[in-house]
Amino acid sequence: MDVRKLIDFLNYVVVAYNEALENVGLDSQLVNAQMARAFKEKAAHIIKDDFSLNIEGNDVQSIVKSFIERIKATGICQRTELVNISDSNLTIRMGDSILNQADKILLRDKPTGYIPPSPIISMLSAFLEEGAKKSCSIEKYEFIPEENSSQFTIKLEQ
């Protein structure tokens, strides 16, 4: 299977899982929190070893900057920009992500303000929970079609 077909398949799997979870009544914040927990507890070795996501730091800023560097280097997101950061909030824009297609599909027929679950943000959440002892919840999501980017505004709490 070529890489493009593999990425397409991955996007459809992400869409199907997220739609199934929503159909049984789980909201995206709960899905994101549980994905973060699963990444931290069950998939940490895969993330760190197989994808070389060895994230460094023990505070919000250093963890986020390390995460951005690593997801760019691995090709998970071609463009990633830290729009805003503080100890209580962060806004990150990810462009040309391997999961942008899933985001587009998940947004179809959804109300304004809908926040899709995001495995990439859940990975970041796992690192922030472990390293900076901060829990994450996505407050706002925006898809920017002309940039093929997803922008997430995330609330950080102790």
C-alpha atoms as one frame of an Amber mdcrd trajectory, in Angstrom:
protein
   0.000   0.000   0.000   1.410   3.390  -0.905   1.702   6.175   1.662  -1.182
   8.252   0.248  -3.596   5.318   0.453  -2.405   4.558   3.984  -3.031   8.157
   5.070  -6.489   8.110   3.437  -7.287   4.865   5.254  -6.084   6.323   8.574
  -8.321   9.382   8.089 -11.393   7.228   7.416 -10.644   5.101  10.495 -10.368
   8.251  12.640 -13.681   9.527  11.258 -15.456   6.194  11.797 -14.206   5.835
  15.383 -15.117   9.402  16.278 -18.570   9.168  14.719 -19.182   5.864  16.528
 -18.159   7.363  19.872 -20.406  10.379  19.339 -23.290   8.100  18.305 -23.128
   6.377  21.687 -23.249   9.748  23.436 -19.635  10.625  24.141 -18.655  14.231
  23.481 -15.366  15.268  21.900 -13.879  16.590  25.157 -14.324  13.195  26.800
 -12.935  11.443  23.719  -9.887  13.744  23.693  -9.294  13.199  27.424  -9.549
   9.438  27.083  -7.261   9.389  24.024  -4.690  11.405  26.015  -4.922   8.868
  28.831  -4.533   5.965  26.406  -1.526   7.598  24.738   0.053   8.180  28.138
  -0.697   4.775  29.645  -0.814   2.299  26.778   0.860   3.792  23.732   3.707
   5.819  25.220   6.370   3.428  23.932   4.955   3.585  20.392   4.855   7.385
  20.429   8.333   7.761  21.889  10.128   4.898  20.147   8.434   4.274  16.803
   7.553   7.897  16.030  10.561   9.440  17.790   8.323  11.829  19.708  10.744
  12.236  22.583   9.283  15.393  24.016  11.489  17.369  26.373  10.662  19.829
  29.113   8.699  20.066  32.323   6.797  23.308  31.766   4.061  24.217  29.267
   6.226  26.320  26.963   9.132  23.888  26.615   6.848  20.859  26.157   4.752
  22.583  23.478   7.814  23.841  21.600   9.432  20.394  21.727   6.173  18.789
  20.533   5.908  21.202  17.600   9.493  20.499  16.546   8.965  16.738  16.692
   5.633  16.590  14.819   7.148  18.698  12.058  10.264  16.502  11.898   8.218
  13.288  11.720   5.863  14.675   9.057   2.736  14.366  11.211   2.176  18.084
  10.508   4.080  19.927   7.827   3.388  23.340   9.307   2.744  24.055  12.958
   2.603  27.452  14.574   2.281  28.415  18.200  -0.141  31.348  18.015  -0.416
  32.071  21.744   0.828  30.466  24.956   0.525  31.036  28.696   0.268  28.817
  31.753  -3.515  28.682  31.373  -4.142  28.833  27.599  -2.546  27.897  24.338
  -3.501  28.340  20.711  -1.820  26.138  18.139  -2.315  26.046  14.360  -1.447
  22.850  12.517  -1.260  22.864   8.740  -1.010  20.018   6.284  -1.534  17.475
   9.048  -1.879  13.822   8.128  -5.341  14.045   9.749  -6.648  17.225   8.057
  -8.850  15.113   5.794 -10.519  13.561   8.859 -11.132  17.022  10.326 -12.832
  18.145   7.100 -15.066  15.072   7.028 -15.933  15.325  10.732 -17.027  18.948
  10.260 -19.627  18.106   7.591 -23.167  18.722   8.798 -21.955  19.812  12.232
 -23.183  22.963  13.984 -21.041  26.080  14.219 -18.662  25.768  17.142 -18.324
  21.992  16.847 -14.995  20.731  18.193 -13.809  17.499  16.576 -11.777  15.016
  18.607  -8.099  15.282  17.702  -5.581  12.469  18.208  -2.690  14.909  17.708
  -3.973  17.299  20.377  -4.598  14.283  22.611  -0.938  13.301  22.226   0.093
  16.837  23.191  -2.314  16.655  26.141  -0.673  13.438  27.339   2.753  15.106
  27.327   1.421  18.207  29.117  -0.318  16.088  31.761   2.800  14.040  32.368
   5.431  16.785  32.165   3.715  19.975  33.332   0.874  18.421  35.363  -1.709
  20.313  33.270  -4.980  18.897  31.977  -6.206  20.141  28.607  -9.610  20.891
  27.165 -10.202  22.326  23.715 -12.185  25.538  24.043 -12.360  26.446  20.360
 -11.648  24.818  17.029 -11.403  26.475  13.646 -10.618  24.929  10.275  -8.921
  27.417   7.941  -9.500  26.019   4.426  -7.250  28.436   2.516  -4.326  27.291
   4.698  -5.428  23.639   5.051  -4.965  24.252   8.772  -6.715  23.446  12.008
  -6.454  25.905  14.881  -7.077  24.775  18.444  -7.496  27.012  21.480  -6.802
  24.919  24.555  -7.488  25.646  28.215  -4.841  24.340  30.624  -5.652  23.555
  34.254  -3.818  22.018  37.226
